[in-house]
């Protein structure tokens, strides 16, 4: 499946079961639910093969009876269960070529990726995206290059209508020559009804933890943010994270909007207004991957099981551009809010971005598809 060593349960007679009761399902919940991916990627680093899996809870019994092998050699497995993903660890002094699993009479196998130092010493932007307008990608990159000194991008595309070469070109136009664009067609996951809106969105957590071990371990610092998010702080967010006591900085955001009555192209530059009072968004973060908090799993908004998370909040924030969206979560996000006020700091920050044709419409976005 794309650029990851992904194994599905096809032919095994097994399937992952949803933990969310049917009463909290949207109409297409089970169609979007990832019942078949056993692991997203297999990565060897520092004597350990890690299989990064969507949450395995309903497959716990099957995993207890499974036989794992590296290049045909049986090895013991340890399984760790987290909120939306699980990690199977297999010890191996050398990099194996293949990893296999046997459950009953079924056998599955994938290649194993060795860790790479592609981004060693770099300030890396990392994101997962689908069907976002290439102009948005370009502007998102340019903003973080100019304001924060980003010099590399790791971009995971979840099966956009355009190919990875379109993404690479957009990143280059944004001012970054060092990039890696990976493709996966694993299901992103379903949106449920509150309080289970995000409970089984497995892919993003799997992607973050796969790429941190495979590509990002020796990066100078990594900024995790989406295409519709622009980080703000005094100086570089990467420098701030590197200089912090724990090599990790979490920071809150708030929603921003185009000017009331706006009807043109919804670029980042068009977003210069905010709610009054501000409407907050969950934290994002920047960190040194192999720093003091290197043993914590990555999540979209924080590190998994990090105690006292408020201790790690710093002097930074981000603007969450509401109309940088193709409506996959909420179609109302494509409508411009009226009761907003100017945000001077934001308007000044986005002035470095190019003006976009106000008559241009999105080339690739389709309502209902995953995107920001």
C-alpha positions as CSV (number, residue, x, y, z in Angstrom):
1,X,0.0,0.0,0.0
2,X,1.9,3.0,-1.2
3,X,5.2,3.9,0.4
4,X,4.6,2.0,3.7
5,X,5.1,-1.7,4.5
6,X,1.4,-2.2,5.1
7,X,-0.2,-5.6,5.9
8,X,-3.9,-6.1,5.8
9,X,-5.9,-9.0,7.3
10,X,-7.3,-10.0,3.9
11,X,-7.8,-13.8,3.7
12,X,-7.4,-14.3,7.5
13,X,-11.0,-14.3,8.4
14,X,-10.2,-11.7,11.1
15,X,-11.3,-8.1,11.3
16,X,-10.9,-5.2,13.7
17,X,-14.2,-4.4,15.4
18,X,-15.4,-0.9,16.3
19,X,-15.4,0.0,20.0
20,X,-18.0,2.8,19.4
21,X,-21.6,1.8,19.8
22,X,-23.8,2.1,16.8
23,X,-25.9,4.9,18.4
24,X,-22.8,7.1,17.9
25,X,-22.1,6.1,14.3
26,X,-22.6,8.5,11.4
27,X,-24.4,7.0,8.3
28,X,-21.1,5.9,6.7
29,X,-19.2,5.1,9.8
30,X,-18.5,1.4,9.2
31,X,-17.6,2.0,5.5
32,X,-14.9,4.4,6.7
33,X,-13.7,2.4,9.6
34,X,-10.4,0.6,9.2
35,X,-11.2,-3.0,9.9
36,X,-8.5,-4.6,7.8
37,X,-5.1,-2.9,8.3
38,X,-3.0,-5.0,10.7
39,X,0.0,-2.8,10.5
40,X,0.7,0.4,8.6
41,X,4.5,0.2,8.5
42,X,7.4,-2.0,9.7
43,X,10.5,0.0,10.7
44,X,13.9,-1.2,12.1
45,X,15.8,1.3,14.3
46,X,18.6,0.6,16.8
47,X,18.1,-3.1,17.1
48,X,14.2,-3.2,17.2
49,X,11.6,-3.7,14.5
50,X,8.5,-1.8,15.2
51,X,5.2,-2.7,13.6
52,X,3.0,0.4,13.8
53,X,-0.6,-0.7,13.9
54,X,-4.1,0.8,14.2
55,X,-5.4,0.0,17.7
56,X,-5.4,-3.8,18.1
57,X,-7.7,-4.1,21.1
58,X,-10.3,-6.3,19.4
59,X,-7.5,-8.4,18.0
60,X,-5.8,-8.9,21.3
61,X,-6.7,-12.6,21.4
62,X,-5.4,-13.2,17.9
63,X,-2.2,-11.4,18.7
64,X,-1.5,-13.6,21.8
65,X,-1.5,-16.7,19.6
66,X,0.4,-15.2,16.7
67,X,3.8,-16.4,15.5
68,X,6.2,-13.6,14.3
69,X,9.3,-14.2,12.3
70,X,12.1,-12.0,10.8
71,X,13.6,-13.5,7.6
72,X,12.0,-16.8,8.6
73,X,13.5,-16.8,12.2
74,X,10.9,-16.9,14.9
75,X,11.1,-14.0,17.4
76,X,9.2,-13.0,20.5
77,X,6.8,-10.1,20.2
78,X,5.8,-7.4,22.7
79,X,2.6,-5.5,22.1
80,X,1.9,-2.1,23.5
81,X,-1.6,-0.7,23.4
82,X,-2.2,3.0,23.1
83,X,-5.3,5.2,22.6
84,X,-5.6,4.9,18.8
85,X,-2.6,2.8,17.8
86,X,-0.6,-0.2,19.0
87,X,3.1,-1.0,18.6
88,X,4.5,-4.5,18.2
89,X,8.3,-4.7,18.9
90,X,10.6,-7.5,17.7
91,X,14.3,-7.5,18.6
92,X,16.9,-7.9,15.8
93,X,20.5,-6.9,15.9
94,X,20.6,-6.5,12.1
95,X,18.1,-5.0,9.7
96,X,15.9,-7.9,8.4
97,X,14.5,-7.9,4.9
98,X,11.0,-9.3,5.8
99,X,8.7,-9.7,8.7
100,X,5.9,-12.2,8.8
101,X,3.0,-13.2,11.1
102,X,1.1,-16.5,11.3
103,X,-2.3,-16.7,13.0
104,X,-3.9,-20.1,12.7
105,X,-3.5,-21.2,9.1
106,X,-3.1,-17.7,7.7
107,X,0.2,-16.0,7.0
108,X,1.0,-12.4,6.1
109,X,4.4,-10.8,5.3
110,X,5.8,-7.4,4.4
111,X,9.2,-5.8,3.9
112,X,11.0,-4.0,6.7
113,X,12.2,-0.4,6.3
114,X,15.5,0.6,7.9
115,X,15.6,4.0,9.6
116,X,17.0,6.8,7.4
117,X,18.8,9.9,8.3
118,X,17.2,11.9,5.5
119,X,16.3,14.8,7.8
120,X,19.2,14.7,10.2
121,X,19.8,18.2,11.6
122,X,16.8,19.7,9.8
123,X,13.8,21.8,10.9
124,X,11.0,19.6,9.6
125,X,7.3,20.3,8.9
126,X,5.3,17.1,9.1
127,X,1.7,16.6,8.0
128,X,-1.0,14.2,6.7
129,X,-3.2,15.5,3.9
130,X,-5.7,14.6,1.2
131,X,-7.1,16.6,-1.7
132,X,-5.9,19.9,-0.3
133,X,-5.4,22.6,-3.0
134,X,-1.7,22.7,-4.0
135,X,-1.7,26.5,-3.6
136,X,-2.6,25.9,0.1
137,X,0.4,23.5,0.5
138,X,2.7,26.1,-1.2
139,X,1.6,28.9,1.1
140,X,1.7,26.8,4.2
141,X,5.3,25.9,3.5
142,X,6.3,29.4,2.5
143,X,4.9,30.8,5.8
144,X,6.8,28.5,8.0
145,X,10.0,28.9,5.9
146,X,9.9,32.7,6.3
147,X,8.7,33.0,9.9
148,X,10.3,29.9,11.4
149,X,13.2,28.7,9.3
150,X,11.6,25.4,8.2
151,X,14.0,23.8,5.8
152,X,12.5,20.3,5.2
153,X,9.0,18.8,4.8
154,X,7.8,15.3,5.3
155,X,4.4,15.1,3.7
156,X,2.1,12.0,3.8
157,X,-0.6,12.0,1.2
158,X,-3.7,9.9,1.8
159,X,-4.6,9.2,-1.8
160,X,-5.3,12.6,-3.3
161,X,-6.8,13.0,-6.7
162,X,-3.5,14.4,-7.9
163,X,-0.1,12.5,-7.6
164,X,2.9,13.1,-5.3
165,X,4.7,15.0,-8.0
166,X,2.1,17.8,-7.6
167,X,2.8,17.9,-3.9
168,X,6.6,18.0,-4.4
169,X,6.2,20.9,-6.8
170,X,4.1,22.9,-4.4
171,X,6.6,22.3,-1.6
172,X,9.5,23.5,-3.8
173,X,7.5,26.6,-4.8
174,X,7.1,27.3,-1.1
175,X,10.9,27.4,-0.7
176,X,11.9,24.0,0.5
177,X,14.2,21.8,-1.5
178,X,14.5,18.9,1.0
179,X,11.2,17.0,1.1
180,X,9.8,13.5,1.2
181,X,6.3,12.8,-0.1
182,X,4.9,9.4,1.0
183,X,1.6,7.9,-0.1
184,X,-0.8,5.6,1.7
185,X,-4.3,4.5,0.8
186,X,-5.0,3.1,4.3
187,X,-8.4,4.4,5.5
188,X,-8.3,7.7,7.4
189,X,-11.2,6.6,9.6
190,X,-14.7,7.6,10.4
191,X,-16.1,10.7,12.2
192,X,-18.5,9.7,15.0
193,X,-21.0,11.6,17.0
194,X,-19.9,13.3,20.2
195,X,-18.2,12.3,22.4
196,X,-16.7,9.8,19.9
197,X,-16.1,12.2,17.1
198,X,-12.4,11.2,16.7
199,X,-12.3,7.9,18.7
200,X,-11.4,5.7,15.7
201,X,-9.4,8.0,13.5
202,X,-6.4,5.7,13.6
203,X,-4.3,6.7,10.6
204,X,-2.9,10.0,11.8
205,X,-1.5,8.5,15.0
206,X,0.0,5.6,13.0
207,X,1.6,7.9,10.4
208,X,3.2,10.1,13.1
209,X,4.8,7.2,14.9
210,X,5.9,5.4,11.8
211,X,7.7,8.5,10.3
212,X,9.3,9.5,13.6
213,X,11.2,6.2,13.8
214,X,11.8,5.8,10.1
215,X,12.8,9.3,9.1
216,X,12.7,11.9,11.9
217,X,14.7,10.5,14.8
218,X,17.7,12.7,14.1
219,X,15.9,15.8,12.9
220,X,16.9,19.0,14.8
221,X,13.2,19.6,15.5
222,X,9.8,18.6,14.1
223,X,6.7,20.8,13.9
224,X,3.5,18.9,13.7
225,X,0.7,21.0,12.1
226,X,-1.9,20.8,9.4
227,X,-2.2,22.7,6.2
228,X,-4.8,25.1,7.7
229,X,-2.6,25.9,10.7
230,X,0.0,28.8,10.9
231,X,2.3,28.9,13.9
232,X,3.2,32.1,15.6
233,X,5.9,32.9,18.2
234,X,8.7,35.3,18.8
235,X,11.5,34.0,16.6
236,X,11.6,30.4,15.3
237,X,9.3,27.7,16.8
238,X,12.1,25.2,16.0
239,X,14.6,27.2,18.0
240,X,12.2,27.6,20.9
241,X,11.6,23.9,21.1
242,X,15.4,23.1,20.9
243,X,16.1,25.7,23.6
244,X,13.4,24.4,25.9
245,X,14.2,22.3,29.0
246,X,12.6,19.1,27.7
247,X,13.0,19.7,23.9
248,X,9.2,19.9,23.6
249,X,6.8,22.7,23.3
250,X,3.0,22.5,23.2
251,X,0.9,25.6,22.3
252,X,-2.8,26.5,21.8
253,X,-4.5,28.0,18.8
254,X,-7.6,29.8,17.8
255,X,-9.9,30.0,14.8
256,X,-9.4,32.8,12.2
257,X,-11.5,33.7,9.2
258,X,-11.7,35.8,6.0
259,X,-13.2,39.2,6.2
260,X,-17.0,39.2,6.7
261,X,-18.8,39.1,3.3
262,X,-15.7,37.6,1.6
263,X,-16.6,35.5,-1.5
264,X,-13.2,35.0,-3.2
265,X,-10.6,32.3,-3.1
266,X,-10.1,31.1,0.5
267,X,-6.3,31.5,0.7
268,X,-4.3,31.8,4.0
269,X,-3.6,35.4,3.1
270,X,-7.4,36.0,3.0
271,X,-7.6,35.0,6.7
272,X,-7.2,38.1,8.8
273,X,-10.1,38.1,11.2
274,X,-10.9,36.3,14.4
275,X,-13.9,35.6,16.6
276,X,-14.6,37.9,19.5
277,X,-13.9,36.5,22.0
278,X,-11.4,34.0,20.5
279,X,-12.5,30.4,20.0
280,X,-9.7,28.1,21.1
281,X,-8.4,25.0,19.3
282,X,-6.6,22.0,20.8
283,X,-2.8,22.3,21.2
284,X,-0.2,21.5,18.6
285,X,3.5,20.9,19.3
286,X,7.1,21.1,18.2
287,X,9.8,18.9,19.6
288,X,13.3,17.4,19.3
289,X,12.5,13.7,18.4
290,X,15.5,12.2,20.2
291,X,15.4,14.6,23.1
292,X,14.4,14.0,26.7
293,X,10.8,13.0,25.8
294,X,11.8,10.6,23.0
295,X,10.1,7.6,24.6
296,X,6.6,9.1,24.4
297,X,4.4,8.2,21.5
298,X,3.3,11.0,19.2
299,X,-0.3,12.1,18.9
300,X,-2.0,14.8,16.9
301,X,-2.4,17.3,19.8
302,X,0.1,16.1,22.4
303,X,2.4,13.2,23.4
304,X,0.7,10.0,24.6
305,X,0.5,9.6,28.4
306,X,2.7,12.7,29.0
307,X,2.1,13.6,32.7
308,X,1.2,17.2,33.6
309,X,0.9,18.4,30.0
310,X,0.3,22.0,31.0
311,X,3.8,22.1,32.3
312,X,5.1,21.9,28.7
313,X,3.1,24.8,27.2
314,X,5.2,27.7,26.0
315,X,5.0,31.1,24.5
316,X,3.7,30.2,21.1
317,X,0.4,29.7,19.4
318,X,-1.2,29.0,16.0
319,X,-3.9,30.5,13.8
320,X,-6.4,27.9,12.6
321,X,-7.7,29.0,9.2
322,X,-11.3,28.0,9.1
323,X,-11.9,28.3,5.4
324,X,-8.8,26.4,4.4
325,X,-10.9,23.3,4.0
326,X,-12.7,21.1,1.5
327,X,-15.5,20.4,3.9
328,X,-14.7,16.8,4.8
329,X,-15.4,17.4,8.5
330,X,-18.0,20.1,8.4
331,X,-19.4,21.7,5.3
332,X,-20.3,24.8,7.3
333,X,-16.5,25.5,7.5
334,X,-16.7,26.5,3.8
335,X,-19.0,29.4,4.7
336,X,-17.5,32.7,5.9
337,X,-18.4,33.8,9.5
338,X,-19.8,37.3,9.8
339,X,-19.4,38.2,13.5
340,X,-15.6,38.6,13.5
341,X,-13.0,41.3,14.1
342,X,-9.6,42.2,12.5
343,X,-6.5,40.4,13.9
344,X,-3.6,42.8,13.3
345,X,-0.8,40.4,14.1
346,X,-2.3,37.7,11.8
347,X,-2.7,40.2,8.9
348,X,0.9,41.3,9.2
349,X,2.1,37.7,9.3
350,X,0.3,36.5,6.2
351,X,1.2,39.6,4.2
352,X,4.4,37.7,3.1
353,X,2.2,35.3,1.2
354,X,1.2,35.9,-2.5
355,X,-2.2,37.3,-3.4
356,X,-4.3,34.6,-5.0
357,X,-6.8,35.1,-7.8
358,X,-10.1,35.9,-6.0
359,X,-12.1,34.2,-8.8
360,X,-10.1,30.9,-8.6
361,X,-11.9,27.9,-7.2
362,X,-10.3,24.8,-5.8
363,X,-9.0,22.4,-8.5
364,X,-9.1,19.2,-6.5
365,X,-11.2,19.5,-3.4
366,X,-14.4,17.6,-3.2
367,X,-16.8,18.0,-0.3
368,X,-16.9,14.9,1.9
369,X,-13.3,13.9,1.2
370,X,-10.7,14.0,3.9
371,X,-8.7,17.2,4.0
372,X,-8.0,19.9,6.6
